Structures are given as structure tokens and as C-alpha cells.
């Protein structure tokens, strides 16, 4: 069943930030088996490289090997904190360069708005009588 998908598009992919989450565990096999996978998110990573790990390893497993979370965490998250979590951020320039080269296409709102037509706003009056039948 999982092999029938050739292309996968995951919108709001920032929701895949936790490798332990049910959603992530359900989607990752599909993403990894697909011939083409696109993960879309308008939410910035907010200086928490750990939250990018799952997405990066799914899209570029040769660059971010799925079994390489410890190495990733030590290199880009400053190692584990006192609570045994990867909560820091280190070597961000190197990480950004790797992400841009292998994983990420980033388009900011100001760039994208220039290529869109202007908004059209209009008021539409809706008369609603009792029961919403108009009248």
C-alpha cells in the first residue's frame, strides 16, 4: 500500500518536528518511499535546529542520515541539555548553508508578494431574513 505513492506533498510540514509524534511516524515512511517529496511550511524554524531534523532527514537522507540524530544534535544543537534534550543552536551558518544546498528553497513574503496580483476587496451584502432564507 505504501509503495503506490510516487509523489508526496506535505503542507504545514513544521508539524513533523517531533520524530516520536504519531503524525510524523505515519508520514515519514510515505515521504521516504516517494520518488518525489515536497514539504511546505510558512513557519520559520525559530532558532531550534532540532525541529528541522525530521524534515531534513526525510528529504535528504544522504546529507542528514535518519540514524544521525545524535551527530546532528551535537553539531547543530550544542548537544543535549540538562533535561537530555537538544534545545540549543550552534553552527547555524553551516546548517543554513547545508539546508539551502540540499533541502530548502526559501521565499519570503516580501519577495512572493511582488509576483502576485493585487488583492481585490469588495463588499457583498447578504440579506438574511429569519431562518437565513433571505428576505
C-alpha positions in Angstrom: 0.0 0.0 0.0 2.8 2.5 0.9 4.5 1.9 -2.4 1.7 3.2 -4.6 2.5 6.9 -3.9 5.1 8.3 -6.3 4.9 11.9 -5.1 4.1 13.3 -1.7 3.3 16.9 -0.8 3.1 17.7 2.9 1.8 21.2 3.7 2.4 22.6 7.2 5.4 20.3 7.4 6.6 22.1 10.5 4.2 19.8 12.3 6.6 17.0 11.6 9.2 18.4 14.1 8.9 15.6 16.6 10.1 12.2 15.5 8.0 10.5 18.2 4.7 12.0 17.2 2.1 9.7 15.7 1.6 12.1 12.7 5.4 12.0 12.0 5.6 8.3 12.3 2.7 7.8 9.9 4.0 10.2 7.3 7.8 9.6 7.2 7.6 6.1 5.6 5.5 7.7 2.8 7.9 10.6 2.3 10.9 8.3 2.3 9.5 5.9 -0.2 8.2 8.5 -2.6 10.1 9.3 -5.8 9.4 13.0 -5.2 8.6 14.6 -1.9 7.9 18.3 -1.2 7.5 19.6 2.4 5.9 23.0 2.6 5.9 25.3 5.6 5.4 29.0 6.1 6.5 28.8 9.7 10.2 29.6 10.4 12.3 27.2 12.5 12.8 29.8 15.2 16.4 29.0 16.1 15.6 25.4 17.1 17.6 23.3 14.7 16.2 20.1 16.4 12.8 20.9 14.9 14.2 20.7 11.4 15.8 17.3 11.9 12.9 15.1 10.9 12.1 17.1 7.7 15.7 17.4 6.6 16.4 13.7 7.2 13.3 12.7 5.2 14.2 14.9 2.2 18.0 14.5 2.1 18.8 11.2 3.9 22.3 11.1 2.4 23.1 14.5 3.9 21.1 14.1 7.1 21.1 10.3 7.7 18.0 9.1 9.6 20.1 7.4 12.2 22.3 10.5 12.6 20.2 12.5 15.1 22.9 12.4 17.8 25.5 13.8 15.4 23.1 16.4 14.2 22.2 17.4 17.7 25.8 17.6 18.9 26.8 19.7 15.8 23.8 22.0 15.4 22.0 21.9 18.8 25.0 22.2 21.1 24.5 18.7 22.5 21.9 17.5 25.0 20.9 19.9 27.8 20.3 19.1 31.5 17.0 17.5 30.5 18.6 15.3 27.9 17.0 17.3 25.1 18.5 19.0 22.1 17.4 22.6 22.8 20.3 24.8 21.7 21.5 26.2 18.5 25.1 26.1 17.2 26.9 26.3 13.9 23.8 27.9 12.3 25.7 29.3 9.4 26.9 25.9 8.4 23.5 24.4 8.9 21.8 27.1 6.8 24.3 26.5 4.0 23.6 22.8 4.1 19.9 23.2 4.2 19.9 25.7 1.3 22.1 23.5 -0.8 20.3 20.2 -0.2 16.9 20.8 1.2 15.4 24.2 1.4 14.0 26.8 -1.0 13.1 29.8 1.0 10.9 32.5 -0.3 10.0 35.4 2.0 6.6 37.1 2.0 8.0 40.4 0.5 9.5 38.5 -2.4 6.4 36.5 -3.1 4.0 39.4 -2.8 5.8 41.1 -5.8 4.8 38.2 -8.1 1.1 38.1 -7.0 -1.6 40.3 -8.5 -3.0 43.0 -6.1 -5.7 42.0 -3.7 -9.3 42.7 -4.8 -11.5 43.6 -2.0 -15.2 44.0 -2.3 -18.2 44.2 0.0 -21.0 41.8 -0.7 -24.3 42.5 1.1 -26.2 39.4 2.2 -29.7 39.9 3.3 -30.8 37.3 5.6 -34.3 37.0 6.9 -35.4 34.8 9.7 -34.1 31.3 9.2 -31.5 32.6 6.7 -33.7 32.4 3.7 -33.1 36.0 2.6 -35.9 38.3 2.7 
